[in-house]
Amino acid sequence: HQIQYPLKVGIILSVLLGLTATKIVTSKRLEFFREAGSGYNLNAYFCAISILSTIEHSIQVVISAFFASWIRNPVASNVSYYIHFLLLAWITVGWALLIPMVFPSDTVTLVAGFFFAFCGLMFSGAFAPIQYHQIYEGGFKEVFAGWISPTRFFYEALAVGEYRCLPEQSGYTIEPSSINRLTNSSMTIVLGYAGHDYSAVRWSCSGWYWSVIPVILIGFTIRYLAIGAMHSLYRGQQAKKSLLYVMRRNARVAAVTLIYCLGFVALFFVTTWLFVRDQPFEEPEPPSKAEILDRYGFFS
């Protein structure tokens, strides 16, 4: 199966990258609490560490993608490796920024390691209890896997990208000019991949990029949630009253909090809609009997 290599590379990279990325928050935790208590702008602090961490780990991931593609020598485009590796880094760093905002610093390494390993395997679609067939049946499992598994889209994107570069006789692809096979008869669909994008069975060696926009928005939403966690949790260590206390006494804070929550709900629903909707696809119609006879010269 084409998914075996992405599975090995993806889970190793996700765990190592995630554990490394958490240190940029945990190593400066005391300084953060001190600066927060002094009234400095926390949003500027978060944006700075988010941009710095994303750039730093993206460079590491590009190097990893180079060696991964060199070792694998994929049949599909090498460009797809770089794109999907960067998207994996984007989501992983997002979670690595959120987890230290929620959990105490002495448990961050344990929680992060367990989260990236467990969720990256069990809810990715590659293994039971949630597999691709179940994901594309829709419902809670699809939404849960899409949000909670850092590697959910990485595995499938690389596997499908290579499957669709195989020749039509392999059973995984269908030539655009083919009119004798239905799309859902290809092995790609039979195995449960690309349930929302049937164009994945059309032969191409350029890769598969259905998940790019949803993954970008998932990573952004996780960072958005991390900002909220930064402002609402551990306020005592920041020399601040609880958020509920401040909201009751300050209408501006209450309004900003409400707007933030509405923004999160909007991001969640828009992003979810993007990865659960079916992409437009028209099945080629088989020729009529008259067209078949005409093709063979019976009406010439």
C-alpha positions as CSV (number, residue, x, y, z in Angstrom):
1,H,0.0,0.0,0.0
2,Q,1.2,3.5,-0.8
3,I,0.1,4.7,2.6
4,Q,2.8,2.8,4.5
5,Y,5.6,5.2,3.8
6,P,3.6,8.4,4.6
7,L,2.4,6.6,7.8
8,K,6.0,6.0,9.0
9,V,7.3,9.4,8.0
10,G,4.3,11.3,9.1
11,I,4.0,10.0,12.7
12,I,7.7,10.3,13.4
13,L,7.9,13.8,12.0
14,S,4.7,14.9,13.8
15,V,5.9,13.6,17.2
16,L,9.4,15.0,17.0
17,L,8.3,18.3,15.5
18,G,5.5,18.7,18.0
19,L,7.7,18.0,21.0
20,T,10.3,20.4,19.8
21,A,7.8,23.2,19.0
22,T,6.3,23.1,22.5
23,K,9.6,24.2,24.0
24,I,9.3,27.7,22.5
25,V,6.4,28.3,24.9
26,T,7.4,26.2,27.9
27,S,11.0,27.5,28.0
28,K,9.7,31.1,28.3
29,R,6.7,30.5,30.5
30,L,8.0,32.4,33.6
31,E,9.0,35.3,31.5
32,F,5.6,35.2,29.8
33,F,3.7,35.4,33.2
34,R,6.0,38.3,34.3
35,E,5.4,40.3,31.2
36,A,1.7,39.6,31.3
37,G,1.5,40.8,34.8
38,S,3.3,44.0,33.8
39,G,0.6,44.8,31.2
40,Y,2.4,44.0,28.0
41,N,0.5,43.1,24.8
42,L,-0.1,39.3,24.9
43,N,-1.3,39.2,21.3
44,A,1.9,40.6,20.1
45,Y,3.8,38.0,22.1
46,F,1.7,35.2,20.7
47,C,2.0,36.4,17.1
48,A,5.8,36.7,17.5
49,I,6.3,33.1,18.8
50,S,3.8,31.7,16.3
51,I,5.5,33.3,13.3
52,L,9.0,32.5,14.6
53,S,8.1,28.9,15.4
54,T,6.3,28.3,12.1
55,I,9.2,29.6,10.1
56,E,11.8,27.8,12.1
57,H,10.0,24.4,11.8
58,S,9.0,24.9,8.2
59,I,12.7,25.1,7.3
60,Q,13.3,21.9,9.2
61,V,10.4,20.2,7.4
62,V,11.6,21.3,4.0
63,I,14.9,19.6,4.7
64,S,13.0,16.5,5.9
65,A,10.8,16.5,2.8
66,F,13.9,16.6,0.6
67,F,15.3,13.5,2.3
68,A,11.9,11.8,2.4
69,S,11.3,12.3,-1.3
70,W,14.9,11.3,-2.1
71,I,14.6,8.0,-0.1
72,R,11.1,7.3,-1.4
73,N,11.6,8.5,-5.0
74,P,7.8,8.9,-5.4
75,V,6.2,8.3,-8.8
76,A,4.2,11.5,-8.3
77,S,5.6,15.0,-8.3
78,N,8.2,15.9,-5.6
79,V,6.4,19.2,-5.2
80,S,3.5,17.5,-3.5
81,Y,5.8,16.1,-0.9
82,Y,7.1,19.6,0.0
83,I,3.6,21.1,0.1
84,H,2.1,18.4,2.3
85,F,5.1,18.3,4.6
86,L,4.7,22.0,5.1
87,L,1.0,21.6,5.8
88,L,1.8,18.9,8.4
89,A,4.2,21.3,10.1
90,W,1.5,24.0,10.0
91,I,-1.0,21.9,11.9
92,T,1.6,20.4,14.2
93,V,3.1,23.7,15.3
94,G,-0.5,25.0,15.9
95,W,-1.2,22.2,18.3
96,A,2.3,22.7,19.9
97,L,1.3,26.3,20.7
98,L,-2.1,25.3,22.1
99,I,-1.1,22.4,24.4
100,P,1.3,24.5,26.6
101,M,-1.4,27.1,26.9
102,V,-3.8,24.6,28.4
103,F,-1.7,22.1,30.4
104,P,0.9,22.8,33.2
105,S,4.5,23.0,31.9
106,D,5.7,19.9,33.7
107,T,3.1,17.8,31.9
108,V,3.4,19.3,28.4
109,T,5.9,16.9,27.1
110,L,3.9,13.9,28.1
111,V,0.6,15.3,26.9
112,A,2.0,16.5,23.6
113,G,3.9,13.2,22.9
114,F,0.8,11.1,23.7
115,F,-1.5,13.4,21.6
116,F,0.6,13.4,18.5
117,A,1.3,9.7,18.6
118,F,-2.1,8.4,19.7
119,C,-4.3,10.8,17.7
120,G,-1.9,10.8,14.8
121,L,-2.4,7.0,14.5
122,M,-5.8,6.1,15.9
123,F,-7.9,8.8,14.3
124,S,-6.1,9.4,11.1
125,G,-8.2,7.0,9.0
126,A,-5.3,4.6,8.4
127,F,-6.3,2.3,11.4
128,A,-9.3,1.2,13.3
129,P,-11.4,2.5,15.1
130,I,-11.7,5.3,12.5
131,Q,-10.9,4.3,8.9
132,Y,-11.3,6.1,5.7
133,H,-14.5,4.2,4.8
134,Q,-16.0,5.3,8.1
135,I,-14.8,8.9,7.8
136,Y,-16.4,9.4,4.4
137,E,-19.7,8.0,5.6
138,G,-20.0,11.4,7.2
139,G,-21.2,12.4,10.7
140,F,-19.3,12.8,13.9
141,K,-16.4,10.5,13.0
142,E,-15.5,12.6,10.0
143,V,-15.6,15.9,11.9
144,F,-13.8,14.5,14.9
145,A,-10.9,12.9,12.8
146,G,-10.5,16.0,10.7
147,W,-10.0,18.2,13.7
148,I,-8.3,16.0,16.3
149,S,-5.7,14.1,14.2
150,P,-2.7,16.1,13.1
151,T,-1.9,13.5,10.3
152,R,-5.4,12.9,9.1
153,F,-4.9,14.7,5.7
154,F,-1.2,14.1,5.4
155,Y,-1.4,10.3,5.0
156,E,-4.2,10.4,2.5
157,A,-2.8,13.2,0.4
158,L,0.5,11.5,-0.2
159,A,-1.0,8.1,-0.8
160,V,-3.6,9.3,-3.2
161,G,-1.1,11.5,-5.0
162,E,0.9,8.4,-5.8
163,Y,-2.1,6.2,-6.6
164,R,-3.3,8.6,-9.2
165,C,0.0,8.5,-11.0
166,L,-0.3,4.8,-11.7
167,P,-1.4,3.6,-15.1
168,E,-5.1,2.8,-15.7
169,Q,-4.5,-0.9,-15.9
170,S,-3.5,-0.9,-12.3
171,G,-7.1,-0.3,-11.4
172,Y,-6.4,2.9,-9.4
173,T,-6.9,5.5,-12.1
174,I,-9.2,6.2,-15.0
175,E,-8.1,8.2,-18.0
176,P,-10.1,11.4,-18.6
177,S,-11.1,10.0,-22.0
178,S,-12.3,6.7,-20.6
179,I,-16.1,6.2,-20.8
180,N,-16.3,2.5,-20.0
181,R,-15.6,2.6,-16.3
182,L,-17.4,4.3,-13.5
183,T,-15.4,6.3,-11.1
184,N,-16.4,4.4,-8.0
185,S,-15.1,1.2,-9.5
186,S,-11.5,2.3,-9.2
187,M,-9.4,0.8,-6.4
188,T,-8.7,4.3,-5.0
189,I,-12.4,4.7,-4.1
190,V,-12.9,1.0,-3.2
191,L,-10.1,1.3,-0.6
192,G,-11.9,4.3,0.9
193,Y,-9.7,7.2,-0.2
194,A,-10.8,10.6,-1.6
195,G,-14.5,10.1,-0.8
196,H,-15.3,13.8,-1.4
197,D,-13.1,14.3,-4.5
198,Y,-13.7,11.7,-7.2
199,S,-11.4,13.7,-9.5
200,A,-8.6,11.9,-7.6
201,V,-9.1,8.9,-9.8
202,R,-8.3,10.9,-12.9
203,W,-4.7,10.0,-14.0
204,S,-2.2,12.7,-13.0
205,C,1.3,12.8,-11.6
206,S,1.0,16.3,-10.2
207,G,-0.2,15.2,-6.7
208,W,-3.5,15.6,-4.9
209,Y,-4.3,18.9,-3.2
210,W,-7.9,18.6,-2.1
211,S,-7.0,19.1,1.6
212,V,-4.8,22.1,1.2
213,I,-7.3,24.9,2.1
214,P,-9.0,22.9,4.9
215,V,-5.6,22.2,6.5
216,I,-4.6,25.8,6.3
217,L,-7.8,26.9,8.1
218,I,-7.5,24.1,10.7
219,G,-4.0,25.3,11.6
220,F,-5.3,28.9,11.8
221,T,-8.2,27.9,13.9
222,I,-6.0,26.0,16.4
223,R,-3.8,29.1,16.8
224,Y,-6.9,31.2,17.2
225,L,-8.0,28.9,20.0
226,A,-4.5,29.1,21.6
227,I,-4.9,32.9,21.8
228,G,-8.1,32.4,23.7
229,A,-6.5,29.9,26.0
230,M,-3.6,32.3,26.6
231,H,-6.0,35.0,27.8
232,S,-8.4,32.9,29.8
233,L,-6.3,30.3,31.6
234,Y,-3.6,30.7,34.3
235,R,-4.7,34.3,34.9
236,G,-3.7,34.1,38.5
237,Q,-0.1,33.5,37.6
238,Q,-0.4,36.6,35.3
239,A,-1.5,38.7,38.3
240,K,-5.0,39.0,36.8
241,K,-8.5,38.3,38.0
242,S,-10.5,35.4,36.4
243,L,-12.0,36.2,33.0
244,L,-15.5,35.8,34.2
245,Y,-14.9,38.2,37.0
246,V,-13.5,40.8,34.6
247,M,-16.3,40.2,32.1
248,R,-19.0,41.0,34.8
249,R,-17.4,44.3,35.5
250,N,-16.1,45.4,32.1
251,A,-18.5,45.6,29.2
252,R,-15.7,46.0,26.7
253,V,-14.0,42.8,27.8
254,A,-17.4,41.0,27.6
255,A,-18.0,42.3,24.1
256,V,-14.5,41.3,22.9
257,T,-14.9,37.8,24.4
258,L,-18.3,37.4,22.7
259,I,-16.8,38.5,19.3
260,Y,-13.9,36.1,19.8
261,C,-16.3,33.2,20.5
262,L,-18.4,34.0,17.5
263,G,-15.2,34.2,15.4
264,F,-14.2,30.7,16.6
265,V,-17.7,29.3,15.8
266,A,-17.5,30.8,12.3
267,L,-14.0,29.4,11.7
268,F,-15.1,26.0,13.0
269,F,-18.1,25.7,10.8
270,V,-16.5,27.1,7.6
271,T,-13.5,24.8,8.0
272,T,-15.6,21.8,8.7
273,W,-17.8,22.5,5.7
274,L,-14.8,22.7,3.5
275,F,-13.6,19.2,4.4
276,V,-17.0,17.4,4.5
277,R,-18.5,18.8,1.3
278,D,-18.3,16.9,-2.0
279,Q,-16.3,18.4,-4.8
280,P,-18.2,18.9,-8.1
281,F,-17.6,16.0,-10.4
282,E,-19.4,14.9,-13.5
283,E,-19.3,11.2,-14.4
284,P,-18.7,10.8,-18.2
285,E,-21.8,9.4,-19.9
286,P,-21.4,6.1,-21.7
287,P,-22.0,6.3,-25.5
288,S,-25.4,5.3,-26.8
289,K,-25.7,2.2,-29.1
290,A,-26.0,4.5,-32.1
291,E,-22.8,6.3,-31.2
292,I,-20.9,3.0,-30.7
293,L,-22.1,1.8,-34.1
294,D,-21.1,5.1,-35.7
295,R,-17.7,4.9,-34.1
296,Y,-17.1,1.6,-35.9
297,G,-18.3,2.9,-39.3
298,F,-21.7,1.4,-39.5
299,F,-23.3,4.7,-40.5
300,S,-20.4,5.8,-42.8
